[in-house]
Amino acid sequence: MQPGLRTVQAEVEAALATVLRRPGVRVTCAGRTDAGVHARGQVVHVDVPATTYDGDAHALGRRLTGVLPPDVGARAVRVAPLGFDARFSPLWRRYAYRLTEHPFGPGYTVSTLSYVLSLLPPDLWHDLDLAEHGLFVYPQGPYFAPRRDGRYLQLPDDPARRAAAIEPFSKTDAEAYERWEAWLSRLGRLVGPLLHAIPPTLGSRRPRDLVEQAGLLARLRGIDVRAAVDLTRLFSASVADLVEDRFSSDAMRGLLSVSGVIGMWAGPRSAGTGFVTLHHHLDQTGAGAAAWGFPRGGMGAVTQALAGSARSFGAEIRTSTEVARIDVRGGEVVGVTLHNGSALTARTVVATVHPRIAFLTLVGREHLPEDFVADIEAWRSRSGTVKVNFAVDRLPTLEMNRNARYCIPSFFISSSAQPLCEVKKNSRHLPPSRRQRLKLGSLTSSRLYLPSVLGGIKPT
């Protein structure tokens, strides 16, 4: 059950209580993840005493249909065989989740999952002619961090304006920020090109692998001893350690710490969050640091542009076509078999599902080395990101800067790095409604773009 929310389960239980004249009816659903959700084609069972049931299942079904609301229906009511249990008796289950992108009506398009576009290489953009296929991205504006005392910290792109904004909190931090940007940008230029490269097989003596290893060494020539030390620390250190070594004011520490925990199930003192910060500075093609932006029409506009480009090159796209398995013959992938039984042959199969699904479910353990299977089984991925969408009639006006005009900025609510640490610690023990680390994602329409907000306020 979901307190305060209308659910299919609650509606069915209320209707059964009415037709059976028996309060407190509880149904058993096919699985624990289904209890209380808005499900379609769900199978449930209910235990009914013989004194309240006359044995006519069809009549009970008709009465149940008459009591249920118009948007909930009972397809069939049958007497279950002895020992049947809706949760444990099924031999298989199939889940289909449908996410709406227009919760406020057709005037607004909401990105249901990802909320911002980044790390799209410029050469890929141009090669696929994504602009010709309708993709337009509004760049994310400068960070804006309102504070409890009525002040705010903003980091404009212009160095002089940025320094003037930081100096009221710390003059030394204004100078340190330029060094911070230069340091991360240099490391980003070294790491960014590696995103395009397939890692070579280290230790192999096959001629092809040796050539690939030599190519990697050539790309790493720009990493001197200083850069190697910095990269090693960046990959392993926490973002809090990095910013506290360089900045003195809580305002700067809090704002910059946020960049290390976006999308991570981690706090700013967690190891590895320093590398997350580097994502904001990755140079992939020499065209500059990675930019973040909001596509016009929502994130679906990105896939629509990619689909349009693919079709222009002759690709065929099939939607609502579930892949049952990736076919392997003689240790080589030869294609896929669809859920309807038809097979597609291919020399290369690109899977964008979670690695555990790709290897353990679609490929199958029997085709993979045991140590690799163990590594994939141990893979854990989770996120501390929650999206809340608002439909508003205009961009917000903030009391501390009423004259400002914002063009898709990011609002960061974090007075220092410490509240973010406490949020991470407390989130393990708080119910979901109290978890305060939120990403209020962008809502886009043809008229309005709501800024992103990430909060790190200490729970009270």
N, C-alpha and C positions, 0 to 999 in steps of 0.2 A: 504494500500500500504506500501511497505517497501523500502524507498529510497535507491537507489544504488544496489538493489537486483532484480534479475529476478523472477517474480511470475506468477502463473497461472492467477490470476486476470488481471494483466497487459497485458499478452499475449492475453487473450480473448477480452479485451477491444480494443486492437490495431487491432485485426482481424475484429471485428465488425465495427470499424471505417472505415476499408478498404472496406468491402463488402457493407456497407450501404452508403459509400461516405459521412460520417458525422463525422467530428472531435469531439473529446471530449466525446466520448461515455463512460457512467459509468454504471456498472452493480451493482445490489443489490444481496448480497450473503445471504446464509441461516442463518448466525449469525455473530456477530461482531468479534468473534474469528477466523472466517474463512476468513475474508477479507484479501487478500494478501498472504495467506499461500499456500504452495504446497499441494493442496487438490485433492482427488480422489473421483469421484462420487458426486461432488458438484452440487447443484441446484442454478441457478441464474436467474434473470429476468432483462430485459432491456426494457425501454419505447421507442417505435419507432413511429415517426409520420407517418401517413398514406401516406404522400407524398413520403416517402423514402422506403416503403415496399409494394410489389405487392401482398401480401397475401399468397404466396406459401412458407410455412414453410419448406417443404422438400428441395426445391431448395436452400433456404437460408442456410440450414444445409450443403448441399453439397459444396456450395461456401465457407462457414466458414471452413469446413474441409480442403479445398484446400489451404487456407491461413494460417491456424494455423501451428506452427512448429511440427515436428514429435513426440515430447514427450508430446504434449497437444492435446486432441481430444474432440470433441463434440459428445456425444452419441446420442442425439436427440434434435431437435428443434421443439417446438410446440407453437401454439397460446395459451396464458394463458387465463383462464376464467376471466371475469370481476371482478375486486377487488383483484385478486391474488397478493400476495407479498411474495417473496422468503424468507424473514426474518421472517415474522409474521404469514404466513398462514400454515406452516407445523405443523402437529399434533405430530410428534416425530422426533428426530434426533439421529443418532448413530455416535460416533466418534471412529476412530481407528488410533492411532499414531504409526508409524513405525520408529524406530531410527536405523541408520546405525552404525555399529561398525568398519567399514573399510573405513573411508573417504579418506584415502591416498592410498588405494589399499590393496590387500591381504597380503602384507608384514608387515602391522602394525595393531594391534588390539587396539582399543581405548575404554576405559570404558566410556559409555555414561552418566551414572548418578553418582552413588557413585564412589569414586576414591581411597579409601584406606580401608584396612581391619583392624578392631580392635574389641575388646570386644568379640572375639571368644574364649570361655572357653577351656582350654587345655583338660579337660576331655571329652568335646563334640568332639573335634578334634580326640582324640584317640578312643573313643567309636564308631565313625562313620568311622574310618579308612580313613580319608580324604586324607592322604598322599598316600595311596594305590590307591586312585581314581584320582591321578594326581595333587593334590593341593600342590603347592610349593610357599612359600611367602618369598620375599626379605625384610629383616627388613629395616625400614626407618632409614636412617643415622642421625647423630647429626644435630641440628639446625645450620644454617649458615646465618648470617645477615650482608650483605654488607652495608656500610655506605657512605654517600655522600662525606665525607672527605678522602676517599680512604682506610680507615681502615675497619676491619670487626670483628664481634664477632661470635665465634663458641663455642658450648658447647659439647665437646667430652664426651664419656662415662667414660673415665679414669679420676678420681677425680683430680690427679695431673695436667694433661694436661688441664683440665677444669679450674682449679684455675689459671693457668698461662695465659689462654686466657681471663679471666675476669679481672685480676689484672690491666692491662693497663687502664681500664675504672674506676675501683674502687677496692681497696684492701679489703675494708670492704664488698663490694658486693660479692667478692669471698668467704668470710667466711659465709656471709648470705645465699648464694645459697645452701650450704650443709645443713644448718638448714631448709631452705625452702623445700628441697627435703625430708628430714627426716620427717618433719611435714606433708606434703601431703601424703607421703607413709603410715604413721601411720593411717591417716584418711581413706585412700584408702583401707587399710586392714579391717577396720571396716565396710565400706559401700559396698565394692565389693561383699561379699557373699549374700547380700540382693537382688542382681540382679537375683538370682536363686529362690528366695522365692516368693510365691504368698501371697500378703498382707492379713492378717487375717481380719475378720469382727469385727472391734472394737466395743465394747458395747453389742455384742450379748451374750446371756447366754446359747445358745445351746451347748451341750457337745463337739461336734466336733470343733466349733468355739473357745471354751475355751481352748481346747488342742492346737489349732494353735496359739492363743494369748500367751499361756505359752511358746511355741516354739520360738516365736519372742522375748520374754523377755530373754530367754536363750541365743539367739544370740547377744543380746544387752548388755550382762553382761560386755563386755570389754569397754563399754563407761562410763568413769568416768566423774566427774563434769567438768574437763578441756576439755575433748574431746567433751562433750555435748555443751559447750560454743563455741568451735571452729567449730563444725559442723553447729550449728545454724547460726553463722556468715558466714560460707562458703556458705551455701545455699541461704542466703539473700543478701550478700554483692556483690559489683562489683569487678572485678578482678583488676581494677586500684587502688581501696582502699587497697587491699591486698598487691600488689607489692610496692606501694608507701610507705607503712608503713615499708617495709623491705629492700628496695633497694634505693640507692641514685643516680645512674647514669641513664641518659636517655636511654642508650643502653640496659641495663638490663630491665628497666621498659617497653620499647617498645617491646622487644623480648618476654617477659613473658606475656604481655597483649594480644598478638595475640592468645595465647592458650585459652583465655576465650571467644573469639568471632568467632571461627571457626564454620561455618555453622549457625551462629545465626544472626537474624535481630536485632542486638544490637551493641552498642559501648562498649568500656571497662569500661565506667562509668555506664552502665546499671545494675540494680539490678539482681542478679542471675547468672551473668557471672563468678562468683567465682566457682560455682559448675561445670561449663563447664570445667574449668581448672582441677578439680579433676578427670575427666574422664581419663586423661593421667596417673593417678596413681592408678586406681582401681585394687585391687587384688581380683580375683574372686574365685580362688581355692587354694590359698596358694602357687601357682607356680611362683608368682612374679607379678609385676605391668603390667597393660595392655600394650601390644606392638602394634605398628602401623607398617604396612608393605604393600607392593605392590605384589599382586599375579602374578605369571608368566602367561601370557596370558590375563591379565586384570581381572576385577571383575567378568566377566562371568565365569571365571575358578572356582570361589567359588560355584556358583549355579550348574555348571556342575559336580563338585565333590560331592556336596550334592545330586544331582539327581542320580549319579552313586551309591552312598551309599544307598540311599532309594530303588533303584531297587534291590540291592543285598539283601535287607531284605524283598523283595517281594512286594514293593509298586508299584502301577500303576500311572504313571504321564500322564496327558492329557494336551496338550498345545492347544492354540487357542480355548479354551472351556470356554466361558463366563458364569459366574454365574448370573442368573437373580434375585434370592432371596435366603435368608436363611430361611428355613421352621421352623415354631414354632407351637407347638401343646401343649395346656395345660400349657403354660408358660415354656416349655422345647424345646430346639433345637432338631430337629429330622432329619435334613439333609439339602440338598440344591436342588433347581430346576434350571436347566441350561436354557440358552437362547433358546435352541431348544425345550424346553418343557419337556425333560426327567428329572426324579427325582432320586437323590442319597440319600439313607438313611444312617445316621451316628449318633452315640451317642455324638460325639464331632466334632465340626467344628472350625478349626483354620483359622482366617481371617487376612491377613497381609496388607490389604488395609487401607486407612486412616480411623480413627475412625468414622468420619462423614458419610463416604460411608458405612462402615460396619453396623452401628446401624440405621441410618436414611433411607438409601436406601435399603440395603439388608435385615435387620431384620424388620424395619418398626416401626414408632413411636407408633402404636397402641399396640405393645407388650412391651412397656417400660414405666417406671414411668415418670410422667410429669417433675419432677425436674431433672431427669437424662437426658431427652431429651433436656431440656433447657441448661444444662451444655454442652452437645455435640454440640448443635447449636451455642453456644458461643465460641467453640474451634477455635482458630486461630493459624495457623502454616505457617510460611514463612521463607525464608532463604536469607541471603545476599551473597550466594556463586555462583560464575560464573566459569565455566570451559572453558579454552582455551587450545587446544591440538596442539602440534608442532611435526612435523616429522623432526628429525635432524640426521645427520650422525655421531655425536659423542657427548659426554657430554661436556658441556660448560667449557671454560677456563676463569676464572675471573682475571681481571687485578691486583686486590689487592693480589692475591695469585695464581700465575700462576703455581706453582709447586705442588699444591694440587691435589689429586686424590679423587674424591667423589664417594661414593657408595650409591646412592639414598638418598641424603640429602633432607632437606626441607629448601628452601630459604625464609627468611622472610625480607621483605623490609619495615621497620618501624623504623624511627629514634628515636621515643619516643612514649609514649602512646597518646599524644595529637593529632597527625595527624589522628590516628584511630578514636578518638572522633569526629574530624571535618569531617572526611569522612562520619561517620554515620549521622551526622547532615545535611551535604550538600546533601547526597544521596536522601533525600526526595524531593529536589527541582531541581535536575539535571536530564537531559535526560539520558537514559540508557547508551549512549556511553561515558558519562563523569563520571559514577560511578566507583570509583577507587579501591574498595575493591574486589580484584580478587583472586580466587584460580586457578592457572594454573595447572590443574590436570595431573596426571601421564599418560604417553603414553608408552605402552609396546609392544614389539615384541620379537621374539626369540633372538634378538641381542642387543636391546637397551632399556634402561629405562630412561625416562626423569624425572628429579627431580620435585618435587612439589614446587610451588612458591606461596606465599601469600603476597600480597602487601598492604601496608597501607600508601601510599604516599599522601600527601595533594594535592587535585586538584589545578591546576593553571589556 
